[in-house]
């Protein structure tokens, strides 16, 4: 099959100004990180024929798909190089696409990167005697592991959620559960919830977050359309939005939640259904902080899946 790098070569022949790296070729197709070795047929099978090509990380793009990648080796040498073996370095080099796929870079340009966290995890698992120093190296208060909410942005599925959660526990990054337990006792300047009698004529978006079945999303979408409401798609509907960061890095949590809610609002929705009650609880409790962080009002009604069912069928789950 034809590889992606061949397509880039064809584009270059037609447009001299188009540039891409000759080695370590990574870039995004429909926001998923790919390498030049990926076959076109595999991409089309999964993503369809409408494909958008972007640099691996837009703000690091110097020229076309070429990015300034000096930070990749800098983080290694600066943070873990002193404690590593040749094998550790070889492993780190395989994580080049994953480093630039790190979701956190969208919210903190100085973040150390997911690849460093995976290397730290491997080094500790391999019995490296410098465990204490390794954990300290990845624990920078502003740019370290506390910023990380792992998402798989690679075309090739790789899920490191558990690995990073275990590393957070070793470092002592608090878990979000304590925050949810505290919410009931919070007396934050919460925004008053809007009372809805019907969704007819409204524009409704669904926030699914992570790990929810596509079937549930489809059924919810049908219920919205059958109620004579408009269903609104938005880009961040299946992205995490700070839920796992509210206890460890609230600044990024507010920014992520605010970005997600504004994405729904700017896509035309005035109601956002959260399929998970836990997500709804968090977003409702931090919407005022998210507004302050984003510098904008977030005028969108947040409702639960059960509330939506009551509004669409009069039947509760």
CORCORQUI-V984422 format. One record per residue. N is the residue number from 0. RES is the residue in one letter. SS is DSSP state (helix for helix, strand for strand, loop for the rest). PHI is phi in whole degrees, -180 to 180 (NA if undefined). Layout:
n:N res:RES ss:SS phi:PHI
n:N res:RES ss:SS phi:PHI
//
This chain:
n:0 res:X ss:loop phi:NA
n:1 res:X ss:loop phi:-78
n:2 res:X ss:strand phi:-92
n:3 res:X ss:helix phi:-56
n:4 res:X ss:helix phi:-63
n:5 res:X ss:helix phi:-66
n:6 res:X ss:helix phi:-62
n:7 res:X ss:helix phi:-62
n:8 res:X ss:helix phi:-62
n:9 res:X ss:helix phi:-64
n:10 res:X ss:helix phi:-62
n:11 res:X ss:helix phi:-61
n:12 res:X ss:helix phi:-63
n:13 res:X ss:helix phi:-84
n:14 res:X ss:loop phi:-133
n:15 res:X ss:loop phi:-58
n:16 res:X ss:loop phi:-77
n:17 res:X ss:loop phi:-75
n:18 res:X ss:loop phi:-126
n:19 res:X ss:loop phi:-149
n:20 res:X ss:loop phi:-69
n:21 res:X ss:loop phi:-80
n:22 res:X ss:loop phi:-126
n:23 res:X ss:loop phi:51
n:24 res:X ss:loop phi:-80
n:25 res:X ss:strand phi:-131
n:26 res:X ss:strand phi:-164
n:27 res:X ss:strand phi:-107
n:28 res:X ss:strand phi:-122
n:29 res:X ss:loop phi:49
n:30 res:X ss:loop phi:69
n:31 res:X ss:strand phi:-104
n:32 res:X ss:strand phi:-76
n:33 res:X ss:strand phi:-127
n:34 res:X ss:strand phi:-109
n:35 res:X ss:loop phi:-64
n:36 res:X ss:loop phi:-83
n:37 res:X ss:loop phi:-64
n:38 res:X ss:strand phi:-83
n:39 res:X ss:helix phi:-55
n:40 res:X ss:helix phi:-59
n:41 res:X ss:helix phi:-66
n:42 res:X ss:helix phi:-63
n:43 res:X ss:helix phi:-65
n:44 res:X ss:helix phi:-56
n:45 res:X ss:helix phi:-92
n:46 res:X ss:helix phi:-108
n:47 res:X ss:loop phi:84
n:48 res:X ss:loop phi:-99
n:49 res:X ss:loop phi:-90
n:50 res:X ss:loop phi:-115
n:51 res:X ss:loop phi:-111
n:52 res:X ss:strand phi:-104
n:53 res:X ss:strand phi:-133
n:54 res:X ss:strand phi:-62
n:55 res:X ss:loop phi:-56
n:56 res:X ss:loop phi:-146
n:57 res:X ss:helix phi:-55
n:58 res:X ss:helix phi:-72
n:59 res:X ss:helix phi:-102
n:60 res:X ss:strand phi:-82
n:61 res:X ss:strand phi:-91
n:62 res:X ss:strand phi:-165
n:63 res:X ss:loop phi:60
n:64 res:X ss:loop phi:-92
n:65 res:X ss:strand phi:-80
n:66 res:X ss:strand phi:-117
n:67 res:X ss:loop phi:-78
n:68 res:X ss:loop phi:-110
n:69 res:X ss:helix phi:-64
n:70 res:X ss:helix phi:-64
n:71 res:X ss:helix phi:-60
n:72 res:X ss:helix phi:-77
n:73 res:X ss:helix phi:-60
n:74 res:X ss:helix phi:-62
n:75 res:X ss:helix phi:-63
n:76 res:X ss:helix phi:-64
n:77 res:X ss:helix phi:-71
n:78 res:X ss:helix phi:-98
n:79 res:X ss:helix phi:-123
n:80 res:X ss:helix phi:-53
n:81 res:X ss:helix phi:-63
n:82 res:X ss:helix phi:-107
n:83 res:X ss:loop phi:-103
n:84 res:X ss:loop phi:-105
n:85 res:X ss:helix phi:-60
n:86 res:X ss:helix phi:-65
n:87 res:X ss:helix phi:-61
n:88 res:X ss:helix phi:-63
n:89 res:X ss:helix phi:-60
n:90 res:X ss:helix phi:-65
n:91 res:X ss:helix phi:-58
n:92 res:X ss:helix phi:-61
n:93 res:X ss:helix phi:-72
n:94 res:X ss:loop phi:-95
n:95 res:X ss:helix phi:-55
n:96 res:X ss:helix phi:-62
n:97 res:X ss:helix phi:-66
n:98 res:X ss:helix phi:-57
n:99 res:X ss:helix phi:-78
n:100 res:X ss:loop phi:-87
n:101 res:X ss:loop phi:-56
n:102 res:X ss:helix phi:-60
n:103 res:X ss:helix phi:-62
n:104 res:X ss:helix phi:-57
n:105 res:X ss:helix phi:-66
n:106 res:X ss:loop phi:-116
n:107 res:X ss:loop phi:-149
n:108 res:X ss:loop phi:-67
n:109 res:X ss:loop phi:-97
n:110 res:X ss:loop phi:-55
n:111 res:X ss:loop phi:-74
n:112 res:X ss:loop phi:100
n:113 res:X ss:helix phi:-65
n:114 res:X ss:helix phi:-62
n:115 res:X ss:helix phi:-62
n:116 res:X ss:helix phi:-66
n:117 res:X ss:helix phi:-67
n:118 res:X ss:helix phi:-64
n:119 res:X ss:helix phi:-58
n:120 res:X ss:helix phi:-60
n:121 res:X ss:helix phi:-64
n:122 res:X ss:helix phi:-61
n:123 res:X ss:helix phi:-67
n:124 res:X ss:helix phi:-62
n:125 res:X ss:loop phi:-78
n:126 res:X ss:loop phi:85
n:127 res:X ss:loop phi:-56
n:128 res:X ss:loop phi:-71
n:129 res:X ss:loop phi:-96
n:130 res:X ss:helix phi:-52
n:131 res:X ss:helix phi:-62
n:132 res:X ss:helix phi:-67
n:133 res:X ss:helix phi:-63
n:134 res:X ss:helix phi:-63
n:135 res:X ss:helix phi:-66
n:136 res:X ss:helix phi:-63
n:137 res:X ss:loop phi:-96
n:138 res:X ss:loop phi:-104
n:139 res:X ss:loop phi:-51
n:140 res:X ss:loop phi:-58
n:141 res:X ss:loop phi:-98
n:142 res:X ss:loop phi:-121
n:143 res:X ss:loop phi:-94
n:144 res:X ss:helix phi:-61
n:145 res:X ss:helix phi:-65
n:146 res:X ss:helix phi:-82
n:147 res:X ss:loop phi:-83
n:148 res:X ss:loop phi:-123
n:149 res:X ss:loop phi:-66
n:150 res:X ss:loop phi:-135
n:151 res:X ss:loop phi:-81
n:152 res:X ss:loop phi:-104
n:153 res:X ss:strand phi:-91
n:154 res:X ss:loop phi:-61
n:155 res:X ss:loop phi:-82
n:156 res:X ss:loop phi:-66
n:157 res:X ss:loop phi:-142
n:158 res:X ss:loop phi:-111
n:159 res:X ss:loop phi:-111
n:160 res:X ss:helix phi:-54
n:161 res:X ss:helix phi:-65
n:162 res:X ss:helix phi:-57
n:163 res:X ss:helix phi:-73
n:164 res:X ss:helix phi:-62
n:165 res:X ss:helix phi:-65
n:166 res:X ss:helix phi:-65
n:167 res:X ss:helix phi:-61
n:168 res:X ss:helix phi:-65
n:169 res:X ss:helix phi:-61
n:170 res:X ss:helix phi:-72
n:171 res:X ss:loop phi:96
n:172 res:X ss:loop phi:-72
n:173 res:X ss:loop phi:-65
n:174 res:X ss:loop phi:-93
n:175 res:X ss:loop phi:-71
n:176 res:X ss:helix phi:-55
n:177 res:X ss:helix phi:-61
n:178 res:X ss:helix phi:-66
n:179 res:X ss:helix phi:-64
n:180 res:X ss:helix phi:-63
n:181 res:X ss:helix phi:-76
n:182 res:X ss:helix phi:-54
n:183 res:X ss:loop phi:-59
n:184 res:X ss:loop phi:-90
n:185 res:X ss:loop phi:-72
n:186 res:X ss:loop phi:-120
n:187 res:X ss:loop phi:-68
n:188 res:X ss:loop phi:-72
n:189 res:X ss:loop phi:-75
n:190 res:X ss:loop phi:-79
n:191 res:X ss:loop phi:-65
n:192 res:X ss:loop phi:-74
n:193 res:X ss:loop phi:-82
n:194 res:X ss:loop phi:-92
n:195 res:X ss:loop phi:-108
n:196 res:X ss:loop phi:-102
n:197 res:X ss:loop phi:-161
n:198 res:X ss:loop phi:-109
n:199 res:X ss:loop phi:-56
n:200 res:X ss:loop phi:80
n:201 res:X ss:loop phi:-90
n:202 res:X ss:strand phi:-108
n:203 res:X ss:strand phi:-118
n:204 res:X ss:strand phi:-114
n:205 res:X ss:strand phi:-114
n:206 res:X ss:strand phi:-103
n:207 res:X ss:loop phi:-97
n:208 res:X ss:loop phi:63
n:209 res:X ss:loop phi:-100
n:210 res:X ss:loop phi:54
n:211 res:X ss:loop phi:-112
n:212 res:X ss:loop phi:-70
n:213 res:X ss:helix phi:-61
n:214 res:X ss:helix phi:-64
n:215 res:X ss:helix phi:-63
n:216 res:X ss:helix phi:-62
n:217 res:X ss:helix phi:-61
n:218 res:X ss:helix phi:-64
n:219 res:X ss:helix phi:-65
n:220 res:X ss:helix phi:-59
n:221 res:X ss:helix phi:-61
n:222 res:X ss:helix phi:-60
n:223 res:X ss:helix phi:-66
n:224 res:X ss:helix phi:-65
n:225 res:X ss:helix phi:-67
n:226 res:X ss:loop phi:-94
n:227 res:X ss:loop phi:59
n:228 res:X ss:loop phi:-109
n:229 res:X ss:strand phi:-93
n:230 res:X ss:strand phi:-90
n:231 res:X ss:strand phi:-114
n:232 res:X ss:loop phi:-89
n:233 res:X ss:loop phi:-147
n:234 res:X ss:helix phi:-61
n:235 res:X ss:helix phi:-92
n:236 res:X ss:helix phi:-63
n:237 res:X ss:helix phi:-117
n:238 res:X ss:loop phi:-98
n:239 res:X ss:loop phi:-68
n:240 res:X ss:loop phi:-137
n:241 res:X ss:loop phi:91
n:242 res:X ss:loop phi:-56
n:243 res:X ss:loop phi:-88
n:244 res:X ss:loop phi:-111
n:245 res:X ss:loop phi:-59
n:246 res:X ss:loop phi:-95
n:247 res:X ss:loop phi:-112
n:248 res:X ss:loop phi:-152
n:249 res:X ss:helix phi:-61
n:250 res:X ss:helix phi:-58
n:251 res:X ss:helix phi:-72
n:252 res:X ss:helix phi:-59
n:253 res:X ss:helix phi:-63
n:254 res:X ss:helix phi:-67
n:255 res:X ss:helix phi:-68
n:256 res:X ss:helix phi:-64
n:257 res:X ss:helix phi:-63
n:258 res:X ss:helix phi:-62
n:259 res:X ss:helix phi:-65
n:260 res:X ss:helix phi:-65
n:261 res:X ss:helix phi:-69
n:262 res:X ss:helix phi:-63
n:263 res:X ss:helix phi:-65
n:264 res:X ss:helix phi:-63
n:265 res:X ss:helix phi:-71
n:266 res:X ss:loop phi:-84
n:267 res:X ss:loop phi:113
n:268 res:X ss:loop phi:-86
n:269 res:X ss:loop phi:-117
n:270 res:X ss:strand phi:-131
n:271 res:X ss:strand phi:-123
n:272 res:X ss:strand phi:-92
n:273 res:X ss:strand phi:-96
n:274 res:X ss:loop phi:-71
n:275 res:X ss:loop phi:-108
n:276 res:X ss:helix phi:-59
n:277 res:X ss:helix phi:-61
n:278 res:X ss:helix phi:-62
n:279 res:X ss:helix phi:-60
n:280 res:X ss:helix phi:-57
n:281 res:X ss:helix phi:-66
n:282 res:X ss:helix phi:-62
n:283 res:X ss:helix phi:-64
n:284 res:X ss:helix phi:-77
n:285 res:X ss:helix phi:-116
n:286 res:X ss:helix phi:-62
n:287 res:X ss:helix phi:-64
n:288 res:X ss:helix phi:-67
n:289 res:X ss:helix phi:-62
n:290 res:X ss:helix phi:-62
n:291 res:X ss:helix phi:-63
n:292 res:X ss:helix phi:-64
n:293 res:X ss:helix phi:-84
n:294 res:X ss:loop phi:69
n:295 res:X ss:loop phi:-147
n:296 res:X ss:loop phi:-73
n:297 res:X ss:loop phi:-113
n:298 res:X ss:loop phi:-87
n:299 res:X ss:loop phi:-138
n:300 res:X ss:strand phi:-80
n:301 res:X ss:strand phi:-99
n:302 res:X ss:strand phi:-133
n:303 res:X ss:strand phi:-89
n:304 res:X ss:helix phi:-61
n:305 res:X ss:helix phi:-65
n:306 res:X ss:helix phi:-61
n:307 res:X ss:helix phi:-62
n:308 res:X ss:helix phi:-61
n:309 res:X ss:helix phi:-63
n:310 res:X ss:helix phi:-77
n:311 res:X ss:helix phi:-95
n:312 res:X ss:helix phi:-128
n:313 res:X ss:loop phi:75
n:314 res:X ss:loop phi:-111
n:315 res:X ss:loop phi:-94
n:316 res:X ss:loop phi:-72
//
